[in-house]
Amino acid sequence: MDHIYIYEGQFKQGDEGFPLIREAAVRYCLENQLDYDVENTGIIREAKGKPYFTDIPLEFSLTHSGQRWMCMFSGVPCGLDLQEVRDCDHEGISARFYGNDEQEYVKDKGLAGFFDIWVRKEAFCKCCGTGFFADMPETADKDGLKDQIVWQGAVYYFTEIPLTEELKCVYCSNEKKDVEMRLLG
């Protein structure tokens, strides 16, 4: 079973935040009876920034917004994104980065719709390790948000995590998965 660990409060970012990732990974391994030496394996970044463990086959994806930190662990590639819905030039940004159907979705749903798309794109990019909004299929069409997309011959699934009206959260994986949430700390 995949898990997402949540921490609320002050935390360090970037490479200085690796100890919190390790803490969550140790818990994940204990809860899933995995014999991985998480505390002694390295964490490095791929060329486009995606962090990973060097010596163990444990995938993870990290996200944060404000005082909330979240990290997903899985046996397969995964991507997790959390965004606080905040005022921005959502139509201008979507015109630059979103496809036609996604832009129509934003026009119909407004600021919340903009962030519905944004978290899907970010989660997908984190799952695949691609650059920011790589050449990917649209995540919405005339019927609304898509639960899955096909990219380079593989299917990717999106699952929303309901938190609050002000927070949008989605995870992406190339397998349809259920995820359990855990508080850390």
N, C-alpha and C positions, 0 to 999 in steps of 0.2 A: 504494500500500500504506500502510495506517495503521501508526503506530508508537507505542509507549509507551516513554518514557525514564525510567530509574530512577536516582536519586541516593541514596547512603547516606552519612550524616554530618550535620553541623550545617547548617541552612539557615534562611533568614528566611521568615516567614509573612506573609500578607496582601499589601498592595501592595508591601512591602519585598522580597517574593519574586519580583517581576516579572522581575528580571534573569536568574534561573535559568530561568524560562519562556522568555525570549527566547533564551537560550543553546541550549536544547533545540529551539526553533523554527528557529533558524538551521541546526542540524544536520539537522533534518527536511527543510527546504527544499533544502539541498545534496544530501542523499541521494535526493531525489525530483525533482531538477532543476526546482524551482519558483523563479521569479524574483520573490519577494516581499521587500520592504524591511522585514523583521521588526524590525530594530534601530531604525528611525525611525518606526514606526507606534505609535499609542497603544494602551494596554490600559485599558479602562474596565469598569465593572460594570453589568449590567442592574439593574432595580429590586429584584429578589429576590436579587442578589448574584453571579450568574454572570458571570465575567470573559470578555471577548472582545477581539479586535483590531479597531481602528476602521476601518482602511482596506484590509484584505486578507481574502479569503474562506477563511481557515484557521481551522477549529474546533479547540478544545482543551478538555480537562477535567483538572483538577488534583486530586490527593489525597495525603494523607500520614498516616502513623501511626508514632509513635516517631521513629526516625532514618531512616526510609525515605520518600522523596519520589518521586512518580510523576506523569507528565504524558502524556496521550494526545493525538495530533494526527490530524486527519481532514479530509476535504473536506465531510463532512456532520456534523450535530449528534451529539455523543457525550457519554457520561457515564462516569466512572471512579470507583470507590470501593474503598478499602483499609481494612480494620479489623482491629485486633489483637483476638483472642478473649480477653476478660478477664471476670472475674466481675462480674456486675451482676444487678439484679432483672429478669432476662430475661422471666419470665412476667408480671410487673406491667407492664413496658414494652410487651410484645406485646399485652396486654389493652387498652392505651390506644391503640396505633397500628396494630395489625395486624388484618386481616380474620379471619373465623371459620376458614377453611381454613388460613391462615397460623398462627393460634394453635394449631391442632391439630398442624401440622407442628412447631412449637416444643415442644409437650408430648411429641411422639414423639422428637424429635432432641436436645432439651435446649439447652444454651448454644450449641453449634456451629450448631444449626438456627436459633437466634435470629439469629446473625450471617449465616447464609446468606441470610435474608430481608432483614436490615438493609442489606447491601451492594447488593442488587438495588434496593431502594427508593431508596437514596441515588444510585446510578448513574442510575436513571431520572430522578429529580428534577434531577440535573445535566445530563442530556441535554436535557431539555425546558425547563430554566430555571424550573421551577415551585417553589413554596414547599415546605417540609419535608413530605414525604409527602402531596403534594396528593391530591385525589380521584382515585385511580388504582386499576386492577384489582389483584386479588390476584396475587402472584408465586408462589404454591404452591397446590396442590389436593390431593385425596385420593391422587393418584398421585405426588406429590412436587413438586419445584421445576419451575417452568415455564421453558422456553427462550425464550418470547415472550409478549407481551401485546398487546392492542389497546386503544388509548386515543384518544379523539376521532377515530376513523376511521383511525388510522395504526397500523401494526404496529411494535413495538419488540422487539429481540432482546437477550438476555442471554448473555454468554459468560464463563464462569469462567476465571480465570487461576490455575492451581495454583502456590502459593508454598510455604507450610509449613502444618502443622496449626494453628499459632497465628495465621496470617494468612489472612484471607478477602479475595479480590479479584475484582471483576466489572466488566466494561464493558458499556454499553448503547448501542445505535445503532438508527436506523430503517432500517438496511440490514444484512444479514448480512455480516459482515466477518471477515477474518483479520487479525491484528495481529502485528507483530514487536516483540520487546522489545530495547531497547538500553540499555547502561550509559552514564551521563553522568558526566563528570569523570574 
